[in-house]
Amino acid sequence: MALRTTIEEYAYAAMRIVTAFLFIFHGLQKLFGLFDGRAAELMSLRGAAGIIEVTGGALVLAGLLTRVAAFICSGEMAFAYFIAHSPRGLWPIQNGGELAVFYCFVFLFISARGAGPLSLDRLVRGVRT
């Protein structure tokens, strides 16, 4: 039982880290036009989204202020879905919003679950997550 718990905790940490790492790239596209992206003005909705994606993604990746950062990232993805995708069709597969929905619910889960092992929250504050 202890081995299963350990494997499960580290698999969760890997999911948190990889999800956040991939999320950061979306912000880098918006902020700097990297990776075939298009840079947005900082004082625009896309600019704000880029800031949230880079900073929130970095915090979740590091496991620092994880619950708050993940909740904000989840909200940003919900907002992005309803602003950018839902006007183009009812279903995410039709309107190109499946990635926004996926990120929204993964970050919501991370927000509820906390950082887990391999996190600065646990290291710095001794927070048991």
C-alpha positions in Angstrom: 0.0 0.0 0.0 2.8 2.5 0.8 4.5 1.8 -2.5 1.3 2.5 -4.4 0.8 5.7 -2.5 4.4 6.8 -3.3 4.1 6.0 -7.0 0.7 7.8 -7.1 2.1 10.9 -5.4 5.1 11.1 -7.8 2.9 10.4 -10.8 0.7 13.3 -9.7 3.7 15.6 -9.3 4.9 14.6 -12.8 1.4 15.5 -14.2 1.5 18.9 -12.4 5.0 19.7 -13.7 4.4 18.6 -17.3 1.1 20.4 -17.5 2.5 23.6 -16.2 5.6 23.3 -18.4 3.4 23.0 -21.5 1.1 25.8 -20.3 4.1 28.2 -20.1 4.7 27.8 -23.8 1.3 29.2 -24.6 2.2 32.3 -22.6 5.5 32.6 -24.3 3.7 32.6 -27.7 1.4 35.4 -26.6 4.0 37.6 -24.8 7.0 37.2 -27.1 5.8 35.6 -30.3 8.0 32.6 -29.7 7.3 29.1 -31.1 5.4 30.4 -34.1 3.2 32.6 -31.9 2.0 36.1 -32.4 3.1 38.7 -29.7 0.2 40.6 -28.1 0.2 44.0 -26.5 0.6 43.6 -22.7 -2.5 45.8 -22.0 -4.8 43.5 -24.0 -6.8 40.4 -23.1 -4.2 38.3 -24.9 -1.4 40.1 -23.1 -3.0 39.4 -19.7 -3.6 35.8 -20.7 0.1 35.5 -21.6 1.2 36.9 -18.2 -1.1 34.5 -16.4 0.1 31.6 -18.4 3.8 32.3 -17.9 3.7 33.3 -14.2 0.9 31.0 -13.2 2.5 28.1 -15.1 5.9 28.8 -13.5 4.4 28.9 -10.0 2.5 25.6 -10.6 5.6 24.0 -12.2 7.7 24.9 -9.1 4.9 24.0 -6.7 4.9 27.5 -5.1 1.5 29.0 -4.1 0.2 26.1 -6.2 -3.5 26.2 -5.1 -3.9 29.9 -5.8 -1.9 29.9 -9.1 -3.7 26.8 -10.4 -7.1 28.3 -9.6 -6.3 31.5 -11.5 -5.0 29.4 -14.4 -8.2 27.4 -14.4 -10.3 30.5 -14.4 -8.3 32.0 -17.2 -8.9 28.9 -19.3 -12.6 29.0 -18.6 -12.7 32.6 -19.6 -10.7 31.9 -22.7 -13.1 29.1 -23.7 -16.3 31.2 -23.3 -14.7 34.3 -25.0 -12.7 32.8 -27.8 -14.1 29.4 -28.5 -17.8 29.0 -27.6 -19.0 31.6 -30.1 -17.7 29.4 -32.9 -19.8 26.4 -32.0 -21.5 24.4 -29.2 -19.0 21.5 -28.7 -15.3 21.9 -27.9 -14.4 19.6 -30.7 -16.2 21.9 -33.2 -14.9 25.2 -31.8 -11.3 24.3 -31.2 -11.7 24.7 -27.4 -10.8 21.2 -26.2 -7.3 22.3 -25.0 -8.8 25.2 -23.0 -11.3 22.9 -21.4 -8.7 20.3 -20.6 -6.3 22.9 -19.0 -9.3 24.4 -17.1 -10.2 21.1 -15.5 -6.6 19.9 -14.9 -5.7 23.2 -13.2 -9.0 23.0 -11.2 -7.9 19.5 -10.0 -4.4 20.8 -9.1 -5.9 23.6 -7.2 -8.0 21.2 -5.2 -5.2 18.7 -4.7 -2.3 21.0 -3.9 1.3 20.8 -5.0 2.1 17.3 -3.7 5.7 16.1 -3.6 8.6 17.7 -5.4 7.3 21.2 -4.7 8.6 24.4 -3.2 5.5 24.6 -1.0 6.5 21.4 0.7 10.2 22.4 0.8 10.1 26.0 1.9 7.0 26.0 4.1 6.9 22.5 5.2 3.3 22.5 3.9 2.0 18.9 3.7 0.2 18.8 0.3 
